[in-house]
Amino acid sequence: MPTDSLLTLKLPEGYSFADLKIRRVEADAIDLDMDLVKLVCTINGLDFDKVLQDPGPVVTTILTVWYKSHIADGGQSDPLMEELKTQKQRLN
């Protein structure tokens, strides 16, 4: 089970990071498969409707944990995730 320093998150079996279909839609916005986000929420006991009210923190955690797991398993880097990591570092 992949872990992040702040959170343990179960990821759905049979899916890959690419299945999230993450893409940039605006300079400051991304889009991804929210059905898969809902599945992650469900298997982790998170209220998806509540997550939708403020999706940023949960979606960021899902992306971070899943991407770290993807890379650790030998997956190829994702240009958008690498860009988002760079932006996050500039904010800190």
Residue frames as a rotation matrix with the C-alpha (Angstrom) as fourth column:
MET 1
0.582 0.813 0.000 0.00
0.813 -0.582 0.000 0.00
0.000 0.000 -1.000 0.00
PRO 2
-0.204 -0.668 0.716 1.54
0.602 -0.662 -0.446 3.33
0.772 0.340 0.537 -1.04
THR 3
0.422 0.313 -0.851 2.04
0.882 -0.360 0.305 5.87
-0.211 -0.879 -0.428 1.70
ASP 4
0.239 -0.343 0.908 2.70
0.229 -0.889 -0.396 9.57
0.944 0.303 -0.134 1.90
SER 5
-0.753 -0.631 -0.188 4.37
0.322 -0.104 -0.941 11.20
0.574 -0.769 0.282 4.88
LEU 6
-0.805 0.482 0.347 1.07
-0.594 -0.649 -0.475 12.76
-0.003 -0.589 0.808 5.93
LEU 7
0.184 0.977 0.105 -1.45
-0.904 0.210 -0.373 10.15
-0.386 -0.026 0.922 4.85
THR 8
-0.817 -0.241 0.524 -1.90
-0.041 0.930 0.365 6.48
-0.576 0.276 -0.770 4.14
LEU 9
-0.008 0.797 -0.604 -4.06
-0.864 -0.309 -0.397 6.06
-0.503 0.518 0.692 1.07
LYS 10
-0.220 0.041 0.975 -5.37
0.274 0.961 0.022 2.87
-0.936 0.272 -0.223 -0.50
LEU 11
-0.471 0.028 -0.882 -5.27
-0.793 -0.450 0.410 2.94
-0.385 0.892 0.234 -4.28
PRO 12
0.567 0.801 0.192 -7.65
-0.621 0.569 -0.539 0.84
-0.540 0.186 0.820 -6.37
GLU 13
-0.342 -0.653 0.676 -6.26
-0.021 0.725 0.689 -2.40
-0.940 0.221 -0.261 -7.74
GLY 14
-0.012 0.289 0.957 -6.27
0.862 0.489 -0.137 -2.84
-0.507 0.823 -0.255 -11.48
TYR 15
0.937 0.292 0.191 -5.86
0.348 -0.827 -0.443 0.86
0.029 0.481 -0.876 -12.24
SER 16
-0.104 -0.993 0.055 -2.78
0.990 -0.108 -0.085 2.86
0.090 0.046 0.995 -13.18
PHE 17
-0.375 -0.128 -0.918 -1.85
0.416 -0.908 -0.043 6.48
-0.828 -0.398 0.394 -12.68
ALA 18
-0.998 -0.042 -0.040 -2.58
-0.020 -0.399 0.917 7.09
-0.054 0.916 0.397 -16.38
ASP 19
-0.445 0.896 -0.011 -6.20
0.812 0.409 0.416 6.04
0.377 0.176 -0.909 -15.77
LEU 20
-0.163 0.348 -0.923 -6.70
0.665 -0.653 -0.363 9.34
-0.729 -0.673 -0.125 -13.92
LYS 21
0.104 0.162 0.981 -6.42
0.966 -0.252 -0.061 11.04
0.237 0.954 -0.183 -17.34
ILE 22
0.285 -0.074 -0.956 -5.00
0.554 -0.801 0.227 14.20
-0.782 -0.594 -0.187 -15.77
ARG 23
-0.172 -0.317 0.933 -4.80
0.936 -0.347 0.055 17.15
0.306 0.883 0.356 -18.15
ARG 24
-0.758 -0.118 -0.641 -4.51
0.348 -0.905 -0.245 20.91
-0.551 -0.409 0.727 -17.95
VAL 25
0.070 0.849 0.523 -7.69
0.997 -0.048 -0.057 22.80
-0.023 0.526 -0.850 -18.88
GLU 26
0.897 0.080 0.435 -6.58
0.111 -0.993 -0.046 26.32
0.428 0.089 -0.899 -17.92
ALA 27
0.052 -0.952 0.300 -3.38
-0.292 -0.302 -0.907 27.94
0.955 -0.041 -0.294 -16.70
ASP 28
-0.663 -0.282 0.694 -4.41
-0.714 -0.040 -0.699 27.25
0.225 -0.959 -0.175 -13.11
ALA 29
0.218 0.814 0.539 -6.77
-0.840 0.437 -0.321 24.29
-0.497 -0.383 0.779 -13.49
ILE 30
-0.879 -0.425 -0.215 -6.57
-0.476 0.776 0.414 20.59
-0.009 0.466 -0.885 -14.24
ASP 31
0.331 0.938 -0.103 -9.14
-0.938 0.339 0.068 17.97
0.099 0.074 0.992 -15.14
LEU 32
-0.835 -0.549 -0.040 -9.09
-0.542 0.833 -0.107 14.30
0.093 -0.068 -0.993 -14.25
ASP 33
-0.368 0.695 -0.618 -11.35
-0.004 0.663 0.749 11.27
0.930 0.279 -0.241 -14.10
MET 34
-0.457 0.249 0.854 -13.59
-0.845 -0.422 -0.329 12.09
0.278 -0.872 0.403 -11.14
ASP 35
0.701 0.648 -0.298 -15.18
-0.534 0.754 0.383 8.63
0.473 -0.109 0.875 -11.27
LEU 36
0.213 -0.722 -0.658 -11.78
0.424 0.675 -0.604 7.22
0.880 -0.151 0.450 -10.36
VAL 37
-0.707 -0.373 0.600 -11.38
-0.307 -0.603 -0.736 9.87
0.637 -0.705 0.312 -7.64
LYS 38
0.200 0.873 0.445 -14.78
-0.920 0.011 0.393 8.77
0.338 -0.487 0.805 -6.32
LEU 39
0.699 -0.006 -0.715 -13.56
0.030 0.999 0.021 5.15
0.714 -0.036 0.699 -6.25
VAL 40
-0.404 -0.904 -0.140 -10.45
0.306 0.011 -0.952 6.18
0.862 -0.428 0.272 -4.30
CYS 41
-0.508 0.303 0.806 -12.64
-0.739 -0.634 -0.228 8.11
0.442 -0.711 0.546 -1.87
THR 42
0.556 0.823 -0.113 -14.96
-0.681 0.530 0.506 5.13
0.477 -0.205 0.855 -1.45
ILE 43
0.513 -0.382 -0.769 -12.21
0.340 0.912 -0.227 2.60
0.788 -0.145 0.598 -0.71
ASN 44
-0.635 -0.772 -0.027 -10.68
0.376 -0.279 -0.883 5.04
0.674 -0.571 0.468 1.79
GLY 45
-0.138 0.685 -0.716 -13.94
0.990 0.107 -0.089 5.83
0.016 -0.721 -0.693 3.59
LEU 46
-0.882 -0.174 -0.438 -14.09
0.200 -0.980 -0.015 9.45
-0.427 -0.101 0.899 2.42
ASP 47
0.154 0.987 -0.052 -17.41
0.524 -0.126 -0.842 11.18
-0.838 0.103 -0.537 1.73
PHE 48
-0.495 -0.404 0.770 -17.18
0.863 -0.120 0.491 11.99
-0.106 0.907 0.408 -1.98
ASP 49
0.432 0.724 0.538 -19.96
0.737 -0.627 0.252 14.60
0.520 0.288 -0.804 -1.82
LYS 50
0.854 -0.200 -0.481 -18.05
0.266 -0.628 0.732 16.39
-0.448 -0.752 -0.483 0.94
VAL 51
-0.181 -0.967 0.176 -14.82
0.634 0.022 0.773 16.11
-0.752 0.252 0.609 -1.06
LEU 52
-0.126 0.196 0.973 -16.55
0.955 -0.242 0.172 17.76
0.269 0.950 -0.157 -4.03
GLN 53
0.871 0.466 -0.156 -17.27
0.491 -0.814 0.311 20.84
0.018 -0.347 -0.938 -1.88
ASP 54
0.639 -0.760 -0.121 -13.50
-0.711 -0.643 0.284 21.45
-0.294 -0.096 -0.951 -1.60
PRO 55
0.994 -0.108 0.009 -11.73
0.104 0.921 -0.376 18.91
0.033 0.375 0.927 -3.83
GLY 56
0.565 -0.822 0.074 -8.28
-0.567 -0.452 -0.688 20.53
0.599 0.347 -0.722 -3.81
PRO 57
-0.007 -0.659 0.753 -6.77
-0.985 0.136 0.110 18.91
-0.174 -0.740 -0.649 -0.70
VAL 58
0.368 0.198 0.908 -8.04
-0.243 0.964 -0.112 15.39
-0.897 -0.180 0.403 -1.39
VAL 59
0.995 -0.007 0.099 -7.33
0.097 0.247 -0.964 15.48
-0.017 0.969 0.247 -5.12
THR 60
0.434 -0.896 0.099 -3.84
-0.782 -0.429 -0.452 16.82
0.447 0.118 -0.887 -4.44
THR 61
-0.030 -0.410 0.912 -3.22
-0.819 0.533 0.213 14.00
-0.573 -0.740 -0.351 -1.97
ILE 62
0.699 0.339 0.629 -4.50
0.041 0.860 -0.509 11.37
-0.714 0.382 0.588 -4.40
LEU 63
0.931 -0.359 -0.070 -2.33
-0.134 -0.158 -0.978 12.72
0.340 0.920 -0.195 -7.20
THR 64
0.226 -0.898 0.378 0.74
-0.945 -0.297 -0.140 12.99
0.238 -0.326 -0.915 -4.97
VAL 65
0.043 -0.172 0.984 0.46
-0.621 0.767 0.161 9.54
-0.783 -0.618 -0.074 -3.42
TRP 66
0.787 0.333 0.519 -0.47
0.140 0.724 -0.676 7.81
-0.601 0.604 0.523 -6.67
TYR 67
0.846 -0.516 -0.131 2.26
-0.342 -0.337 -0.877 9.56
0.408 0.787 -0.462 -8.66
LYS 68
0.038 -0.851 0.524 4.91
-0.995 0.015 0.096 8.70
-0.090 -0.525 -0.846 -6.06
SER 69
0.207 0.127 0.970 3.77
-0.270 0.961 -0.068 5.08
-0.940 -0.248 0.233 -6.19
HIS 70
0.975 0.202 0.094 3.75
0.053 0.202 -0.978 5.15
-0.216 0.958 0.187 -10.00
ILE 71
0.532 -0.844 -0.069 7.34
-0.706 -0.397 -0.586 6.45
0.467 0.360 -0.807 -10.13
ALA 72
-0.067 -0.552 0.831 8.51
-0.899 0.394 0.189 4.05
-0.432 -0.735 -0.523 -7.39
ASP 73
0.409 0.317 0.856 7.11
-0.006 0.939 -0.345 1.15
-0.913 0.136 0.385 -9.45
GLY 74
-0.510 -0.763 0.397 9.21
0.438 0.167 0.883 2.23
-0.740 0.625 0.249 -12.44
GLY 75
0.481 0.774 0.410 6.54
0.798 -0.193 -0.572 4.26
-0.363 0.602 -0.711 -14.24
GLN 76
-0.335 -0.571 0.750 7.50
0.843 -0.537 -0.033 7.02
0.422 0.621 0.661 -16.63
SER 77
-0.725 0.049 -0.688 7.41
0.388 -0.795 -0.465 10.61
-0.569 -0.604 0.557 -15.44
ASP 78
0.218 0.869 0.444 4.34
0.975 -0.172 -0.141 12.63
-0.046 0.464 -0.885 -16.34
PRO 79
-0.573 -0.540 0.617 5.11
0.623 -0.776 -0.101 16.11
0.533 0.327 0.781 -17.74
LEU 80
0.160 0.707 0.689 2.06
-0.084 -0.686 0.723 17.73
0.983 -0.174 -0.050 -16.13
MET 81
0.877 0.136 -0.461 2.76
0.412 0.279 0.867 16.21
0.247 -0.950 0.189 -12.71
GLU 82
-0.094 -0.977 -0.193 6.38
0.995 -0.087 -0.043 17.33
0.025 -0.196 0.980 -12.92
GLU 83
-0.470 0.010 0.883 5.19
0.277 -0.948 0.159 20.84
0.838 0.319 0.442 -13.79
LEU 84
0.591 0.770 0.241 2.73
-0.050 -0.264 0.963 20.81
0.805 -0.582 -0.118 -10.87
LYS 85
0.576 -0.473 -0.667 5.47
0.817 0.372 0.441 19.67
0.039 -0.799 0.601 -8.49
THR 86
-0.506 -0.798 0.327 7.64
0.799 -0.576 -0.171 22.58
0.325 0.175 0.929 -9.65
GLN 87
-0.130 0.554 0.822 4.80
-0.028 -0.831 0.555 25.05
0.991 0.049 0.124 -9.13
LYS 88
0.826 0.448 -0.343 4.17
0.282 0.199 0.939 23.71
0.489 -0.872 0.039 -5.62
GLN 89
0.140 -0.864 -0.484 7.85
0.990 0.111 0.090 24.11
-0.024 -0.491 0.871 -4.71
ARG 90
-0.590 -0.345 0.730 7.80
0.471 -0.882 -0.036 27.71
0.656 0.322 0.683 -5.93
LEU 91
0.327 0.819 0.472 4.85
-0.056 -0.482 0.874 28.43
0.943 -0.312 -0.112 -3.63
ASN 92
0.767 -0.040 -0.640 6.63
0.604 0.383 0.699 27.15
0.218 -0.923 0.318 -0.52
